[in-house]
Amino acid sequence: MHRWPDITIGDHHPEGGFEEVCSTASMEPGILVHGLAVQGVPPSGKSSELLGMFGISAKHIIVAMKCMLTN
């Protein structure tokens, strides 16, 4: 039986809780970690535009997951 990966996604900066979770999880055998996070200070704009601008849109998440699952 195929087991699907557990996925955690957050739309924030890497510093703080997100960074801690990734760091801790990456030390466990069998857990793959790939971080997509907001880099820099976001300008004003529509959510969909900002998600795309910072590489954390649904499209970016799908690409990252496909890369992780094929490697």
Secondary structure in CASP SS format (residue, H / E / C, confidence):
PFRMAT SS
TARGET T0000
AUTHOR 0000-0000-0000
METHOD secondary structure of the structure
MODEL  1
M C 1.00
H C 1.00
R C 1.00
W C 1.00
P C 1.00
D C 1.00
I C 1.00
T C 1.00
I C 1.00
G C 1.00
D C 1.00
H C 1.00
H C 1.00
P C 1.00
E C 1.00
G C 1.00
G H 1.00
F H 1.00
E H 1.00
E H 1.00
V H 1.00
C H 1.00
S H 1.00
T H 1.00
A H 1.00
S H 1.00
M C 1.00
E C 1.00
P C 1.00
G C 1.00
I C 1.00
L C 1.00
V C 1.00
H C 1.00
G C 1.00
L C 1.00
A C 1.00
V C 1.00
Q C 1.00
G C 1.00
V C 1.00
P C 1.00
P C 1.00
S C 1.00
G C 1.00
K C 1.00
S H 1.00
S H 1.00
E H 1.00
L H 1.00
L H 1.00
G H 1.00
M H 1.00
F C 1.00
G C 1.00
I C 1.00
S C 1.00
A H 1.00
K H 1.00
H H 1.00
I H 1.00
I H 1.00
V H 1.00
A H 1.00
M H 1.00
K H 1.00
C H 1.00
M H 1.00
L H 1.00
T H 1.00
N C 1.00
END
